[in-house]
Amino acid sequence: MPKYLVSANYSAGAGVKGLLADGGTKRVEAVKRLVESVGGKLEAFYFAFGDTDAFVIIDVPDSVTGAAISLTVNASGLASCNAIQLLTAAEIDRAAKMSPAYDAPGPSA
């Protein structure tokens, strides 16, 4: 299953107020239910302070499922998220052995 690192930010109004009212544990449980509802697994959830409010690592069946989760969270208006697909060292090894055909832009050497 593809693994994603999701960075999330709560909206300045209702999103943060909801987190303050419900607490962190309830938010983690809600995200776990969201991910499991589409056949995925919540691997880790960490709150942070600074430019990002939370970092979440999830395993999901495919990229369409990852997009569905992202669309659902972003459509709520209470949080926004950005998902980055993570790759293992073995996956990078396989990619490095591929030979895609590519003509780079600009003048030829």
C-alpha positions in Angstrom: 0.0 0.0 0.0 1.3 3.5 -0.7 2.4 5.4 2.3 1.8 9.2 2.6 3.1 11.9 4.9 0.2 14.3 5.4 0.8 17.8 6.7 -2.3 19.5 8.1 -3.3 22.9 9.3 -6.4 23.8 11.2 -8.5 26.8 10.1 -7.8 29.8 12.3 -11.5 29.9 13.4 -13.6 26.8 13.8 -10.8 24.3 13.2 -8.7 25.4 16.1 -11.8 26.0 18.3 -12.9 22.4 17.6 -9.4 21.1 18.5 -9.5 23.1 21.7 -12.9 21.8 22.6 -12.4 18.1 21.8 -8.7 17.7 22.5 -6.0 15.9 20.6 -7.0 12.3 21.4 -10.5 12.7 19.8 -8.9 14.3 16.7 -6.5 11.3 16.3 -9.4 8.9 16.7 -11.4 10.8 14.1 -8.5 10.6 11.6 -8.0 6.9 12.3 -11.7 6.3 11.5 -11.5 8.4 8.3 -8.4 6.4 7.1 -9.8 3.0 8.1 -13.2 3.8 6.4 -11.4 3.6 3.1 -9.3 0.5 3.8 -6.2 2.3 5.1 -4.2 2.4 8.2 -3.1 5.3 10.4 0.6 4.7 11.2 1.4 7.9 13.2 -0.1 11.2 14.1 1.9 14.0 15.7 0.7 17.5 16.6 3.3 20.3 16.0 3.6 24.0 16.4 5.0 26.3 13.9 4.0 26.4 10.2 2.2 23.0 10.4 -0.3 21.9 13.0 -0.1 18.1 12.5 2.0 15.5 10.7 0.2 12.2 9.9 1.6 9.0 8.2 -1.0 6.8 6.6 -1.0 3.7 4.4 -3.8 3.6 1.9 -4.7 1.1 -0.9 -3.9 3.5 -3.8 -3.4 7.1 -4.9 -7.1 7.5 -5.6 -7.9 6.7 -2.0 -5.2 9.2 -0.9 -6.8 11.8 -3.0 -10.3 11.0 -1.6 -9.0 11.6 1.9 -7.4 14.8 1.0 -10.5 16.1 -0.8 -12.7 15.2 2.2 -10.5 17.0 4.7 -10.0 20.0 2.5 -13.7 20.3 1.7 -14.6 20.5 5.4 -13.1 24.0 5.6 -11.9 23.2 9.1 -8.5 21.9 8.1 -6.3 21.8 5.0 -3.9 19.1 4.2 -1.1 18.3 1.8 -0.2 14.7 1.0 3.3 13.5 -0.1 3.8 9.9 -1.2 6.7 8.3 0.6 8.9 5.7 -1.0 11.1 3.0 0.5 14.7 2.5 -0.3 13.8 -0.6 -2.3 11.3 1.4 -4.3 14.0 4.0 -5.1 16.4 1.2 -6.1 13.8 -0.1 -8.6 13.2 3.4 -9.9 16.9 4.0 -10.4 17.2 0.9 -12.5 14.5 2.1 -15.0 15.5 3.9 -18.2 12.8 6.3 -19.2 13.1 8.0 -22.6 13.4 11.8 -22.2 14.5 14.7 -24.4 15.5 17.5 -22.1 14.4 21.0 -23.0 16.9 23.5 -24.4 19.9 23.2 -26.7 21.5 19.8 -27.3 25.0 19.3 -26.1 
